[in-house]
Structure formats: structure tokens, C-alpha cells
Amino acid sequence: MEEQIIEKIAEISETDVVKKDTLLKDLEVWDSLAMITFIVYTNSEFNVKFDNVDVLRDAVSVGDLCNLVVERMS
Amino acid sequence: MHSRIDGVGIKCISVAVPSNKIAVKEIVSYKSEDEIKRAIRSTGISSLRLADQGVTTSDLCESAAVNIFTSSNHKREDICAIVFVTQTPDYFLPGTSCLLQSKLGFNEEVLCYDVNGGCCGYVYGLQLASMLSRLHGKDVLLLAGETNSKLICREDFSTAIMLADAGSATIVGEVNKETYMDFSIRNYGSKFDKLIIPAGAFRNPPDSLNEAVTERENGNKRSDRNTYMDGLAIMNFALTDVAELVKDTISREQDIDLFVFHQANKMIVNSVAAALKLPLDKVPIFVDGYGNTSSASIPLALCGTANDKPEGMTKYKKVLLAGFGVGLSCGTVVTDLKQTIFLPIKEV
């Protein structure tokens, strides 16, 4: 599942090589629209809901985003 | 809060939009072509309508109302109240509905209500109008619209690419005995700051500091007297609280033929529809060429959809309208539009 999320982040951010430890600031495109696209994806794909979206803004790396999704799935 | 009002429905809807249609790429020409294309792909809005400097929301609503009285058989004498929903009134005081009472030629017995409402305002307005109609046994004129262009800063990419201007007029009254309006409205006041003009009223009175345009998040520029929208929080609100409200409404009201959401933008409407597993052919999107017109977006989508289809709206026995946004607030109304007249969109 993490691979799936990372693939999606690569697609959203228009970045060729994305790994778990890639920093969000190093992605080609990671702005508010990218974050909106990301929560739409996690909602439709994993039925994940966020009480507070600030946690997404606070995320530093791709791994942080993966963890946020996984935590909410369990 | 759920409530059901029997015996009343929507008789006629008219919408007026500014003839001034502007391409998004012109509005935000300071952005790169790629950024603009990417945004348009998400919003579905390549152009929108902006009112001229001297045109207010009440002018657009007045035009829509005059269209009803000249293009349909509805008469001023049948109206007992005006409900005017907007966040861009003509003045702080008096209420704009009083001015519209005079401009539209109503007598002094007609009640005048101003409602400060945005993207959920049409649903709020329908609820108030239907209650007044039941109380007085006459029709109510609901006027809902916005001139968002007066509140946004063009250098704030997040709002400039979609917020636009329009006015609507709706006659609410007794359609037939079987007609009803089923309302559900919820408010989330703790999220008030997610869509806000922080200064310029009385909590933070106007001064030179809050008038200054400065750089904010993601390079957007605006002053504290411009509209600020936390797009991520609004999308999250739509996917969670709004979707939950619509889901609850659907569980009570089955066999809905059409779902008309506030036309925030294509991505939000599609995402809520997907979260609820609604068939996309039952969820119209009517934003391109018009933009997000706040409380006018639902009547605009209804008139646009009705006039785009040769059979009009007659096949839609049960329709769900859903507004959501500033407050944060969200509301649904389920009603029957079989006998509603949808006038063609008027350019002014």
C-alpha cells in the first residue's frame, strides 16, 4: 500500500523518482493543489478522513504522508 | 437540524450574470502557463463572469427578478416577502432587501429580510422563504447572489481563478399539495476562519495595516480585507462533513433523480460525488464560463442544466440541492422540480 501511495505522490507531484525519504520540498510540484489532490485520492482509495488537515501541512517527507494515511486506516 | 415543510416548492428560477466574461489566464497572467493549465484542469473553470465596477449584487438580483415578472406569469401582487441572501450588500445599513422592495415596485406590506450567507446561502434562503410562504399563504421572492470580484485580490491565485459574480431570483410558494421541501442544515462555527475576510468590519476595523496587500502562503498576495480561503480545509470539509450530511439525507430520501451541489469547482463536486458513489450523470457540473458564484451557483446550475437539455428538468421528480462553504455551513434540500420554470440565463 505504501508503494501505491508513493506512486500516487510521484504522479501528483510530476516527479520521476520518489522514495519514502524524499523531502516534499524537493518534489517538482508540491503545493496546496497537490495536497488537495492527495486528500481526494486517500479519501476515494482508502476511505481515509482527516479531522485536521494541518497534519498534512506539517509533513516533511513522503514517508510522513504515508504514515498519516496508514495511521488513519488502522 | 432537519425540518420538512409541506405544500411549498420552487415555482420559477431566473439567473443574471455579467456579460463581462474573462479568461482565467488573463486574470492570473502573472502565473506560468503550466500552472494555469494545471489549475484549470482541476477547477474546470477556464473563464468566468465579473461585474463592472459600479454593478452590485443587488443589481444582478434585480435583473433576475425583473426577468421573472416580465417573462413568466408570476405577478408582484402574489409576493409577501423578499429574502436577499448575499455577503456583498449595497451598504452596511440599511439592509439591501429594503432597497430592492422599492426598486422592484413592491408595496410597503412586503416583508424584507437580509441574510448573510455564502455558498450554503441558497439552501438557507429556501428554508426561510418556504417558512414565510407557509406562514402567509403567498409567494416569496428569494434573491441570492454575490459579487465576489469586489472581495478578492487578483494576486491571490487560490481565489482569483474561480470566484465570480452572479445574481438569482427564485419564487417559492405553493406548487401543489404533494410538494414538500425537506431541509437538513449543519454548522461548524469552530472552522469560521477557513473561509473569511479577517478585517474591515467591527472585530478588526479597517485601518492602513489591514488594507495593505502582502505576500502570504504559496506566494499568494492579498490584504486582510480580501477573501481568504483555506482550499485544503474546504476540500476536507466537503469530503467529510458535507458528504456525511448528504449521505444522511439520501438515507431518508431515496430515489433521488438529480444531485445539484454548490458549484465550488469541478474537483470538489466530482470528489463529493465519488465519496458518495453517486452516478456522475446525476451530478451536473456547471462552472466553466461562469466560475464559483457562491449562493447563486445552485440556481445557475439548475437553469443551465435545464436549458441545456431538450426535455428540461421535467424528468427529475426528486432533486437534492446541497450548499456548503463559509461558516462553515452545509445544507441540503430535497424537493420536486417537475413544475418549476427555469428561465434562460440572462446576461447583463
Interface residues (C-beta under 8 A of the other chain):
Chain A: V29 D31 S32 L33 M35 I36 T37 I39 V40 N43 S44 K49 F50 V53 L56 R57
Chain B: R38 A39 S42 S158 E217 N218 D230 G231 L232 A233 M235 N236 L239 T240 M267 S271 A274 A275
